[in-house]
Amino acid sequence: MLKAAKRAADVMSAITPDVTSKVLHSVADALVANADEILEANRRDLSAMDPKDSKYDRLALSVARIESIASDMPCCRTACPGLEGAGDHPKAKRYGNKQDKRSAWSGGSDI
């Protein structure tokens, strides 16, 4: 397993920040585009849980929550070294670029 992890790390280190940014944007787009299917699967999962379970509220999704997750994906420049500028991608604006808020949460001084 360690050898497989090393091979994966080698492959990942060869991926350019631009490619990584494009992948993050594609995943964000897919989350929003498939929100109905994701919400239905989430409802099925939650129906198997006790609503009093402390994880229930944290696992419950909504369209707004999916859009929030999608908006965070393209804006990883402070969380992922090497992705400087990822939050400036035009699609980041589509989901409401939250770069300033993320920087503040991570101890940055962007705001």
N, CA, C and O atoms as a printed pandas DataFrame, in Angstrom:
     atom_number atom_name residue_name chain_id  residue_number  x_coord  y_coord  z_coord
0              1         N          MET        A               1    0.823   -1.183    0.000
1              2        CA          MET        A               1    0.000    0.000    0.000
2              3         C          MET        A               1    0.872    1.254    0.000
3              4         O          MET        A               1    0.523    2.234   -0.658
4              5         N          LEU        A               2    1.973    1.251    0.705
5              6        CA          LEU        A               2    2.844    2.421    0.716
6              7         C          LEU        A               2    3.431    2.694   -0.664
7              8         O          LEU        A               2    3.586    3.850   -1.058
8              9         N          LYS        A               3    3.760    1.627   -1.402
9             10        CA          LYS        A               3    4.283    1.813   -2.756
10            11         C          LYS        A               3    3.227    2.448   -3.656
11            12         O          LYS        A               3    3.539    3.317   -4.470
12            13         N          ALA        A               4    1.976    2.010   -3.508
13            14        CA          ALA        A               4    0.884    2.594   -4.299
14            15         C          ALA        A               4    0.696    4.062   -3.935
15            16         O          ALA        A               4    0.447    4.887   -4.814
16            17         N          ALA        A               5    0.811    4.396   -2.664
17            18        CA          ALA        A               5    0.676    5.787   -2.228
18            19         C          ALA        A               5    1.804    6.637   -2.807
19            20         O          ALA        A               5    1.581    7.773   -3.224
20            21         N          LYS        A               6    3.017    6.080   -2.830
21            22        CA          LYS        A               6    4.156    6.804   -3.388
22            23         C          LYS        A               6    3.953    7.045   -4.879
23            24         O          LYS        A               6    4.217    8.140   -5.376
24            25         N          ARG        A               7    3.478    6.012   -5.601
25            26        CA          ARG        A               7    3.212    6.188   -7.037
26            27         C          ARG        A               7    2.143    7.255   -7.264
27            28         O          ARG        A               7    2.264    8.089   -8.162
28            29         N          ALA        A               8    1.098    7.218   -6.441
29            30        CA          ALA        A               8    0.027    8.209   -6.565
30            31         C          ALA        A               8    0.563    9.611   -6.283
31            32         O          ALA        A               8    0.206   10.566   -6.974
32            33         N          ALA        A               9    1.413    9.734   -5.276
33            34        CA          ALA        A               9    1.997   11.036   -4.952
34            35         C          ALA        A               9    2.851   11.549   -6.105
35            36         O          ALA        A               9    2.831   12.740   -6.413
36            37         N          ASP        A              10    3.602   10.650   -6.743
37            38        CA          ASP        A              10    4.423   11.054   -7.889
38            39         C          ASP        A              10    3.547   11.564   -9.031
39            40         O          ASP        A              10    3.851   12.584   -9.650
40            41         N          VAL        A              11    2.469   10.850   -9.301
41            42        CA          VAL        A              11    1.549   11.265  -10.370
42            43         C          VAL        A              11    0.924   12.610  -10.018
43            44         O          VAL        A              11    0.867   13.509  -10.856
44            45         N          MET        A              12    0.459   12.748   -8.788
45            46        CA          MET        A              12   -0.195   13.988   -8.374
46            47         C          MET        A              12    0.754   15.181   -8.429
47            48         O          MET        A              12    0.340   16.287   -8.777
48            49         N          SER        A              13    2.024   14.964   -8.090
49            50        CA          SER        A              13    2.973   16.084   -8.091
50            51         C          SER        A              13    3.269   16.565   -9.505
51            52         O          SER        A              13    3.730   17.691   -9.693
52            53         N          ALA        A              14    3.008   15.719  -10.502
53            54        CA          ALA        A              14    3.253   16.103  -11.892
54            55         C          ALA        A              14    2.088   16.873  -12.496
55            56         O          ALA        A              14    2.219   17.434  -13.584
56            57         N          ILE        A              15    0.962   16.909  -11.814
57            58        CA          ILE        A              15   -0.214   17.616  -12.334
58            59         C          ILE        A              15   -0.037   19.112  -12.081
59            60         O          ILE        A              15    0.253   19.538  -10.963
60            61         N          THR        A              16   -0.216   19.890  -13.129
61            62        CA          THR        A              16   -0.017   21.336  -13.006
62            63         C          THR        A              16   -1.166   21.972  -12.229
63            64         O          THR        A              16   -2.268   21.425  -12.187
64            65         N          PRO        A              17   -0.912   23.118  -11.620
65            66        CA          PRO        A              17   -1.991   23.828  -10.918
66            67         C          PRO        A              17   -3.169   24.138  -11.828
67            68         O          PRO        A              17   -4.313   24.115  -11.375
68            69         N          ASP        A              18   -2.915   24.429  -13.099
69            70        CA          ASP        A              18   -3.998   24.730  -14.030
70            71         C          ASP        A              18   -4.909   23.520  -14.215
71            72         O          ASP        A              18   -6.133   23.652  -14.221
72            73         N          VAL        A              19   -4.306   22.343  -14.367
73            74        CA          VAL        A              19   -5.103   21.119  -14.527
74            75         C          VAL        A              19   -5.890   20.844  -13.250
75            76         O          VAL        A              19   -7.070   20.499  -13.308
76            77         N          THR        A              20   -5.242   20.994  -12.103
77            78        CA          THR        A              20   -5.930   20.776  -10.830
78            79         C          THR        A              20   -7.109   21.728  -10.689
79            80         O          THR        A              20   -8.187   21.328  -10.252
80            81         N          SER        A              21   -6.903   22.990  -11.061
81            82        CA          SER        A              21   -7.972   23.984  -10.995
82            83         C          SER        A              21   -9.137   23.592  -11.903
83            84         O          SER        A              21  -10.298   23.697  -11.508
84            85         N          LYS        A              22   -8.825   23.141  -13.118
85            86        CA          LYS        A              22   -9.881   22.720  -14.046
86            87         C          LYS        A              22  -10.660   21.534  -13.491
87            88         O          LYS        A              22  -11.879   21.466  -13.646
88            89         N          VAL        A              23   -9.966   20.597  -12.845
89            90        CA          VAL        A              23  -10.643   19.446  -12.241
90            91         C          VAL        A              23  -11.578   19.909  -11.129
91            92         O          VAL        A              23  -12.722   19.463  -11.048
92            93         N          LEU        A              24  -11.088   20.805  -10.272
93            94        CA          LEU        A              24  -11.930   21.315   -9.180
94            95         C          LEU        A              24  -13.175   22.013   -9.731
95            96         O          LEU        A              24  -14.268   21.850   -9.188
96            97         N          HIS        A              25  -13.017   22.781  -10.794
97            98        CA          HIS        A              25  -14.166   23.458  -11.399
98            99         C          HIS        A              25  -15.140   22.455  -12.008
99           100         O          HIS        A              25  -16.355   22.630  -11.916
100          101         N          SER        A              26  -14.610   21.415  -12.624
101          102        CA          SER        A              26  -15.478   20.380  -13.211
102          103         C          SER        A              26  -16.274   19.658  -12.128
103          104         O          SER        A              26  -17.460   19.378  -12.303
104          105         N          VAL        A              27  -15.622   19.360  -11.016
105          106        CA          VAL        A              27  -16.312   18.694   -9.909
106          107         C          VAL        A              27  -17.383   19.625   -9.340
107          108         O          VAL        A              27  -18.493   19.182   -9.045
108          109         N          ALA        A              28  -17.062   20.903   -9.185
109          110        CA          ALA        A              28  -18.042   21.872   -8.675
110          111         C          ALA        A              28  -19.248   21.953   -9.609
111          112         O          ALA        A              28  -20.393   21.972   -9.156
112          113         N          ASP        A              29  -18.985   22.002  -10.911
113          114        CA          ASP        A              29  -20.077   22.043  -11.890
114          115         C          ASP        A              29  -20.937   20.782  -11.795
115          116         O          ASP        A              29  -22.164   20.856  -11.852
116          117         N          ALA        A              30  -20.290   19.631  -11.650
117          118        CA          ALA        A              30  -21.022   18.356  -11.566
118          119         C          ALA        A              30  -21.868   18.288  -10.298
119          120         O          ALA        A              30  -22.974   17.749  -10.329
120          121         N          LEU        A              31  -21.370   18.822   -9.188
121          122        CA          LEU        A              31  -22.164   18.842   -7.954
122          123         C          LEU        A              31  -23.467   19.601   -8.162
123          124         O          LEU        A              31  -24.540   19.121   -7.797
124          125         N          VAL        A              32  -23.368   20.781   -8.746
125          126        CA          VAL        A              32  -24.555   21.609   -8.963
126          127         C          VAL        A              32  -25.484   20.959   -9.985
127          128         O          VAL        A              32  -26.700   20.931   -9.798
128          129         N          ALA        A              33  -24.908   20.440  -11.058
129          130        CA          ALA        A              33  -25.717   19.827  -12.120
130          131         C          ALA        A              33  -26.452   18.577  -11.647
131          132         O          ALA        A              33  -27.519   18.249  -12.167
132          133         N          ASN        A              34  -25.891   17.885  -10.673
133          134        CA          ASN        A              34  -26.481   16.635  -10.185
134          135         C          ASN        A              34  -27.097   16.779   -8.796
135          136         O          ASN        A              34  -27.253   15.794   -8.075
136          137         N          ALA        A              35  -27.444   18.007   -8.429
137          138        CA          ALA        A              35  -27.960   18.275   -7.086
138          139         C          ALA        A              35  -29.204   17.436   -6.765
139          140         O          ALA        A              35  -29.329   16.926   -5.651
140          141         N          ASP        A              36  -30.121   17.289   -7.725
141          142        CA          ASP        A              36  -31.340   16.523   -7.447
142          143         C          ASP        A              36  -31.022   15.069   -7.096
143          144         O          ASP        A              36  -31.579   14.518   -6.147
144          145         N          GLU        A              37  -30.137   14.463   -7.857
145          146        CA          GLU        A              37  -29.750   13.073   -7.599
146          147         C          GLU        A              37  -29.012   12.947   -6.265
147          148         O          GLU        A              37  -29.235   11.998   -5.513
148          149         N          ILE        A              38  -28.148   13.892   -5.985
149          150        CA          ILE        A              38  -27.411   13.890   -4.713
150          151         C          ILE        A              38  -28.376   14.043   -3.544
151          152         O          ILE        A              38  -28.249   13.347   -2.537
152          153         N          LEU        A              39  -29.345   14.955   -3.675
153          154        CA          LEU        A              39  -30.317   15.170   -2.598
154          155         C          LEU        A              39  -31.174   13.933   -2.365
155          156         O          LEU        A              39  -31.473   13.599   -1.218
156          157         N          GLU        A              40  -31.570   13.253   -3.426
157          158        CA          GLU        A              40  -32.367   12.034   -3.281
158          159         C          GLU        A              40  -31.572   10.947   -2.561
159          160         O          GLU        A              40  -32.102   10.275   -1.677
160          161         N          ALA        A              41  -30.321   10.774   -2.929
161          162        CA          ALA        A              41  -29.469    9.794   -2.246
162          163         C          ALA        A              41  -29.273   10.182   -0.788
163          164         O          ALA        A              41  -29.258    9.316    0.087
164          165         N          ASN        A              42  -29.123   11.469   -0.522
165          166        CA          ASN        A              42  -28.966   11.947    0.842
166          167         C          ASN        A              42  -30.228   11.674    1.661
167          168         O          ASN        A              42  -30.142   11.283    2.825
168          169         N          ARG        A              43  -31.408   11.881    1.050
169          170        CA          ARG        A              43  -32.668   11.593    1.750
170          171         C          ARG        A              43  -32.758   10.112    2.123
171          172         O          ARG        A              43  -33.186    9.764    3.224
172          173         N          ARG        A              44  -32.350    9.246    1.193
173          174        CA          ARG        A              44  -32.373    7.802    1.482
174          175         C          ARG        A              44  -31.430    7.465    2.639
175          176         O          ARG        A              44  -31.782    6.693    3.531
176          177         N          ASP        A              45  -30.241    8.045    2.616
177          178        CA          ASP        A              45  -29.281    7.798    3.700
178          179         C          ASP        A              45  -29.820    8.293    5.036
179          180         O          ASP        A              45  -29.718    7.599    6.047
180          181         N          LEU        A              46  -30.394    9.493    5.039
181          182        CA          LEU        A              46  -30.914   10.063    6.280
182          183         C          LEU        A              46  -32.110    9.272    6.802
183          184         O          LEU        A              46  -32.315    9.192    8.013
184          185         N          SER        A              47  -32.900    8.689    5.901
185          186        CA          SER        A              47  -34.065    7.918    6.353
186          187         C          SER        A              47  -33.650    6.680    7.140
187          188         O          SER        A              47  -34.447    6.127    7.898
188          189         N          ALA        A              48  -32.417    6.248    6.964
189          190        CA          ALA        A              48  -31.912    5.093    7.705
190          191         C          ALA        A              48  -31.300    5.508    9.047
191          192         O          ALA        A              48  -30.883    4.656    9.831
192          193         N          MET        A              49  -31.250    6.795    9.303
193          194        CA          MET        A              49  -30.651    7.300   10.544
194          195         C          MET        A              49  -31.722    7.762   11.516
195          196         O          MET        A              49  -32.832    8.122   11.124
196          197         N          ASP        A              50  -31.369    7.742   12.778
197          198        CA          ASP        A              50  -32.213    8.329   13.815
198          199         C          ASP        A              50  -32.027    9.845   13.737
199          200         O          ASP        A              50  -30.898   10.325   13.848
200          201         N          PRO        A              51  -33.111   10.614   13.547
201          202        CA          PRO        A              51  -32.973   12.081   13.471
202          203         C          PRO        A              51  -32.348   12.699   14.721
203          204         O          PRO        A              51  -31.871   13.833   14.676
204          205         N          LYS        A              52  -32.346   11.966   15.832
205          206        CA          LYS        A              52  -31.732   12.480   17.056
206          207         C          LYS        A              52  -30.225   12.241   17.088
207          208         O          LYS        A              52  -29.533   12.735   17.978
208          209         N          ASP        A              53  -29.719   11.482   16.115
209          210        CA          ASP        A              53  -28.283   11.219   16.012
210          211         C          ASP        A              53  -27.569   12.559   15.806
211          212         O          ASP        A              53  -27.996   13.372   14.986
212          213         N          SER        A              54  -26.499   12.784   16.541
213          214        CA          SER        A              54  -25.793   14.072   16.463
214          215         C          SER        A              54  -25.231   14.351   15.070
215          216         O          SER        A              54  -24.960   15.507   14.744
216          217         N          LYS        A              55  -25.053   13.334   14.252
217          218        CA          LYS        A              55  -24.522   13.527   12.903
218          219         C          LYS        A              55  -25.611   13.865   11.890
219          220         O          LYS        A              55  -25.303   14.307   10.782
220          221         N          TYR        A              56  -26.854   13.670   12.243
221          222        CA          TYR        A              56  -27.957   13.831   11.298
222          223         C          TYR        A              56  -27.956   15.210   10.628
223          224         O          TYR        A              56  -27.966   15.304    9.401
224          225         N          ASP        A              57  -27.944   16.266   11.425
225          226        CA          ASP        A              57  -27.977   17.629   10.870
226          227         C          ASP        A              57  -26.734   17.931   10.043
227          228         O          ASP        A              57  -26.818   18.625    9.029
228          229         N          ARG        A              58  -25.583   17.419   10.466
229          230        CA          ARG        A              58  -24.348   17.681    9.723
230          231         C          ARG        A              58  -24.333   16.968    8.387
231          232         O          ARG        A              58  -23.675   17.424    7.452
232          233         N          LEU        A              59  -25.051   15.849    8.277
233          234        CA          LEU        A              59  -25.078   15.083    7.036
234          235         C          LEU        A              59  -26.215   15.501    6.105
235          236         O          LEU        A              59  -26.193   15.174    4.918
236          237         N          ALA        A              60  -27.204   16.219    6.629
237          238        CA          ALA        A              60  -28.348   16.638    5.811
238          239         C          ALA        A              60  -27.911   17.695    4.797
239          240         O          ALA        A              60  -27.293   18.700    5.147
240          241         N          LEU        A              61  -28.247   17.442    3.541
241          242        CA          LEU        A              61  -27.903   18.370    2.469
242          243         C          LEU        A              61  -29.120   19.155    2.008
243          244         O          LEU        A              61  -30.260   18.737    2.210
244          245         N          SER        A              62  -28.866   20.280    1.394
245          246        CA          SER        A              62  -29.886   21.098    0.741
246          247         C          SER        A              62  -29.240   21.649   -0.521
247          248         O          SER        A              62  -28.027   21.535   -0.702
248          249         N          VAL        A              63  -30.039   22.242   -1.389
249          250        CA          VAL        A              63  -29.476   22.858   -2.590
250          251         C          VAL        A              63  -28.458   23.916   -2.184
251          252         O          VAL        A              63  -27.377   23.999   -2.767
252          253         N          ALA        A              64  -28.801   24.719   -1.194
253          254        CA          ALA        A              64  -27.889   25.780   -0.753
254          255         C          ALA        A              64  -26.575   25.199   -0.235
255          256         O          ALA        A              64  -25.504   25.748   -0.491
256          257         N          ARG        A              65  -26.662   24.105    0.484
257          258        CA          ARG        A              65  -25.439   23.488    1.023
258          259         C          ARG        A              65  -24.580   22.913   -0.107
259          260         O          ARG        A              65  -23.356   23.039   -0.079
260          261         N          ILE        A              66  -25.212   22.287   -1.096
261          262        CA          ILE        A              66  -24.464   21.768   -2.245
262          263         C          ILE        A              66  -23.799   22.921   -2.995
263          264         O          ILE        A              66  -22.638   22.815   -3.389
264          265         N          GLU        A              67  -24.522   24.014   -3.193
265          266        CA          GLU        A              67  -23.940   25.174   -3.877
266          267         C          GLU        A              67  -22.782   25.758   -3.069
267          268         O          GLU        A              67  -21.792   26.215   -3.642
268          269         N          SER        A              68  -22.900   25.745   -1.753
269          270        CA          SER        A              68  -21.819   26.244   -0.905
270          271         C          SER        A              68  -20.573   25.360   -1.035
271          272         O          SER        A              68  -19.454   25.866   -1.125
272          273         N          ILE        A              69  -20.775   24.049   -1.044
273          274        CA          ILE        A              69  -19.657   23.127   -1.230
274          275         C          ILE        A              69  -19.005   23.375   -2.589
275          276         O          ILE        A              69  -17.781   23.436   -2.702
276          277         N          ALA        A              70  -19.842   23.518   -3.615
277          278        CA          ALA        A              70  -19.328   23.769   -4.963
278          279         C          ALA        A              70  -18.568   25.086   -5.022
279          280         O          ALA        A              70  -17.554   25.186   -5.713
280          281         N          SER        A              71  -19.047   26.090   -4.309
281          282        CA          SER        A              71  -18.381   27.399   -4.355
282          283         C          SER        A              71  -17.016   27.350   -3.686
283          284         O          SER        A              71  -16.125   28.119   -4.048
284          285         N          ASP        A              72  -16.837   26.460   -2.719
285          286        CA          ASP        A              72  -15.549   26.350   -2.034
286          287         C          ASP        A              72  -14.518   25.588   -2.856
287          288         O          ASP        A              72  -13.320   25.814   -2.688
288          289         N          MET        A              73  -14.943   24.703   -3.728
289          290        CA          MET        A              73  -14.002   23.852   -4.455
290          291         C          MET        A              73  -13.031   24.629   -5.343
291          292         O          MET        A              73  -11.829   24.371   -5.278
292          293         N          PRO        A              74  -13.497   25.570   -6.169
293          294        CA          PRO        A              74  -12.551   26.285   -7.034
294          295         C          PRO        A              74  -11.679   27.284   -6.293
295          296         O          PRO        A              74  -10.760   27.845   -6.889
296          297         N          CYS        A              75  -11.934   27.520   -5.038
297          298        CA          CYS        A              75  -11.263   28.588   -4.293
298          299         C          CYS        A              75  -10.251   28.026   -3.304
299          300         O          CYS        A              75  -10.241   28.414   -2.136
300          301         N          CYS        A              76   -9.421   27.138   -3.756
301          302        CA          CYS        A              76   -8.500   26.428   -2.865
302          303         C          CYS        A              76   -7.122   27.054   -2.776
303          304         O          CYS        A              76   -6.215   26.426   -2.230
304          305         N          ARG        A              77   -6.923   28.244   -3.278
305          306        CA          ARG        A              77   -5.543   28.724   -3.347
306          307         C          ARG        A              77   -4.896   28.863   -1.983
307          308         O          ARG        A              77   -3.675   28.739   -1.884
308          309         N          THR        A              78   -5.659   29.116   -0.921
309          310        CA          THR        A              78   -5.020   29.203    0.398
310          311         C          THR        A              78   -4.903   27.832    1.041
311          312         O          THR        A              78   -4.011   27.602    1.858
312          313         N          ALA        A              79   -5.807   26.913    0.676
313          314        CA          ALA        A              79   -5.789   25.593    1.289
314          315         C          ALA        A              79   -4.848   24.634    0.576
315          316         O          ALA        A              79   -4.364   23.683    1.189
316          317         N          CYS        A              80   -4.578   24.864   -0.706
317          318        CA          CYS        A              80   -3.776   23.944   -1.514
318          319         C          CYS        A              80   -2.592   24.689   -2.110
319          320         O          CYS        A              80   -2.757   25.416   -3.090
320          321         N          PRO        A              81   -1.407   24.527   -1.545
321          322        CA          PRO        A              81   -0.240   25.194   -2.120
322          323         C          PRO        A              81   -0.102   24.849   -3.596
323          324         O          PRO        A              81   -0.334   23.708   -3.996
324          325         N          GLY        A              82    0.272   25.823   -4.397
325          326        CA          GLY        A              82    0.457   25.592   -5.817
326          327         C          GLY        A              82   -0.770   25.962   -6.627
327          328         O          GLY        A              82   -0.719   25.950   -7.857
328          329         N          LEU        A              83   -1.874   26.291   -5.967
329          330        CA          LEU        A              83   -3.083   26.654   -6.693
330          331         C          LEU        A              83   -3.329   28.157   -6.649
331          332         O          LEU        A              83   -4.470   28.606   -6.762
332          333         N          GLU        A              84   -2.280   28.923   -6.486
333          334        CA          GLU        A              84   -2.452   30.362   -6.459
334          335         C          GLU        A              84   -3.227   30.791   -7.690
335          336         O          GLU        A              84   -2.919   30.371   -8.805
336          337         N          GLY        A              85   -4.215   31.614   -7.489
337          338        CA          GLY        A              85   -5.013   32.101   -8.600
338          339         C          GLY        A              85   -6.225   31.253   -8.913
339          340         O          GLY        A              85   -7.063   31.665   -9.715
340          341         N          ALA        A              86   -6.350   30.069   -8.303
341          342        CA          ALA        A              86   -7.498   29.213   -8.610
342          343         C          ALA        A              86   -8.799   29.910   -8.266
343          344         O          ALA        A              86   -9.806   29.727   -8.951
344          345         N          GLY        A              87   -8.786   30.709   -7.209
345          346        CA          GLY        A              87   -9.998   31.410   -6.817
346          347         C          GLY        A              87  -10.376   32.537   -7.754
347          348         O          GLY        A              87  -11.469   33.093   -7.653
348          349         N          ASP        A              88   -9.466   32.884   -8.680
349          350        CA          ASP        A              88   -9.746   33.945   -9.641
350          351         C          ASP        A              88  -10.377   33.420  -10.923
351          352         O          ASP        A              88  -10.713   34.205  -11.810
352          353         N          HIS        A              89  -10.540   32.128  -11.033
353          354        CA          HIS        A              89  -11.114   31.530  -12.233
354          355         C          HIS        A              89  -12.536   32.067  -12.411
355          356         O          HIS        A              89  -13.252   32.218  -11.421
356          357         N          PRO        A              90  -12.971   32.361  -13.654
357          358        CA          PRO        A              90  -14.311   32.911  -13.884
358          359         C          PRO        A              90  -15.432   32.077  -13.279
359          360         O          PRO        A              90  -16.434   32.640  -12.839
360          361         N          LYS        A              91  -15.295   30.753  -13.244
361          362        CA          LYS        A              91  -16.355   29.923  -12.684
362          363         C          LYS        A              91  -16.473   30.115  -11.179
363          364         O          LYS        A              91  -17.545   29.893  -10.615
364          365         N          ALA        A              92  -15.402   30.521  -10.522
365          366        CA          ALA        A              92  -15.483   30.758   -9.082
366          367         C          ALA        A              92  -16.503   31.849   -8.797
367          368         O          ALA        A              92  -17.191   31.808   -7.777
368          369         N          LYS        A              93  -16.603   32.824   -9.692
369          370        CA          LYS        A              93  -17.580   33.903   -9.529
370          371         C          LYS        A              93  -19.007   33.361   -9.650
371          372         O          LYS        A              93  -19.921   33.861   -8.994
372          373         N          ARG        A              94  -19.197   32.326  -10.498
373          374        CA          ARG        A              94  -20.526   31.748  -10.716
374          375         C          ARG        A              94  -21.119   31.258   -9.409
375          376         O          ARG        A              94  -22.319   31.404   -9.177
376          377         N          TYR        A              95  -20.296   30.682   -8.558
377          378        CA          TYR        A              95  -20.800   30.110   -7.308
378          379         C          TYR        A              95  -20.611   31.047   -6.131
379          380         O          TYR        A              95  -20.882   30.664   -4.993
380          381         N          GLY        A              96  -20.158   32.254   -6.376
381          382        CA          GLY        A              96  -19.966   33.206   -5.288
382          383         C          GLY        A              96  -18.623   32.985   -4.634
383          384         O          GLY        A              96  -18.563   32.369   -3.569
384          385         N          ASN        A              97  -17.541   33.463   -5.227
385          386        CA          ASN        A              97  -16.181   33.243   -4.744
386          387         C          ASN        A              97  -16.081   33.580   -3.258
387          388         O          ASN        A              97  -16.300   34.724   -2.859
388          389         N          LYS        A              98  -15.753   32.591   -2.451
389          390        CA          LYS        A              98  -15.659   32.765   -1.006
390          391         C          LYS        A              98  -14.204   32.835   -0.556
391          392         O          LYS        A              98  -13.892   32.554    0.601
392          393         N          GLN        A              99  -13.324   33.207   -1.464
393          394        CA          GLN        A              99  -11.900   33.197   -1.148
394          395         C          GLN        A              99  -11.580   34.048    0.074
395          396         O          GLN        A              99  -10.813   33.617    0.935
396          397         N          ASP        A             100  -12.153   35.251    0.167
397          398        CA          ASP        A             100  -11.824   36.120    1.288
398          399         C          ASP        A             100  -12.212   35.495    2.608
399          400         O          ASP        A             100  -11.448   35.566    3.570
400          401         N          LYS        A             101  -13.397   34.877    2.678
401          402        CA          LYS        A             101  -13.852   34.247    3.910
402          403         C          LYS        A             101  -12.932   33.086    4.271
403          404         O          LYS        A             101  -12.553   32.941    5.433
404          405         N          ARG        A             102  -12.564   32.250    3.284
405          406        CA          ARG        A             102  -11.704   31.098    3.553
406          407         C          ARG        A             102  -10.348   31.576    4.061
407          408         O          ARG        A             102   -9.776   30.957    4.958
408          409         N          SER        A             103   -9.826   32.665    3.505
409          410        CA          SER        A             103   -8.540   33.169    3.950
410          411         C          SER        A             103   -8.616   33.610    5.402
411          412         O          SER        A             103   -7.687   33.384    6.179
412          413         N          ALA        A             104   -9.730   34.242    5.765
413          414        CA          ALA        A             104   -9.884   34.692    7.142
414          415         C          ALA        A             104   -9.968   33.498    8.082
415          416         O          ALA        A             104   -9.390   33.522    9.168
416          417         N          TRP        A             105  -10.682   32.458    7.675
417          418        CA          TRP        A             105  -10.788   31.270    8.525
418          419         C          TRP        A             105   -9.457   30.576    8.701
419          420         O          TRP        A             105   -9.197   29.981    9.747
420          421         N          SER        A             106   -8.605   30.647    7.679
421          422        CA          SER        A             106   -7.338   29.925    7.751
422          423         C          SER        A             106   -6.228   30.789    8.356
423          424         O          SER        A             106   -5.051   30.431    8.317
424          425         N          GLY        A             107   -6.625   31.921    8.908
425          426        CA          GLY        A             107   -5.645   32.765    9.563
426          427         C          GLY        A             107   -5.032   33.802    8.635
427          428         O          GLY        A             107   -4.132   34.539    9.037
428          429         N          GLY        A             108   -5.514   33.867    7.392
429          430        CA          GLY        A             108   -5.000   34.840    6.444
430          431         C          GLY        A             108   -5.495   36.233    6.782
431          432         O          GLY        A             108   -6.344   36.411    7.656
432          433         N          SER        A             109   -4.963   37.201    6.092
433          434        CA          SER        A             109   -5.372   38.580    6.377
434          435         C          SER        A             109   -5.930   39.251    5.132
435          436         O          SER        A             109   -5.717   40.443    4.909
436          437         N          ASP        A             110   -6.659   38.464    4.309
437          438        CA          ASP        A             110   -7.205   39.012    3.081
438          439         C          ASP        A             110   -8.384   39.953    3.305
439          440         O          ASP        A             110   -8.745   40.699    2.395
440          441         N          ILE        A             111   -8.996   39.940    4.494
441          442        CA          ILE        A             111  -10.111   40.846    4.753
442          443         C          ILE        A             111   -9.849   41.673    5.973
443          444         O          ILE        A             111  -10.681   42.498    6.350
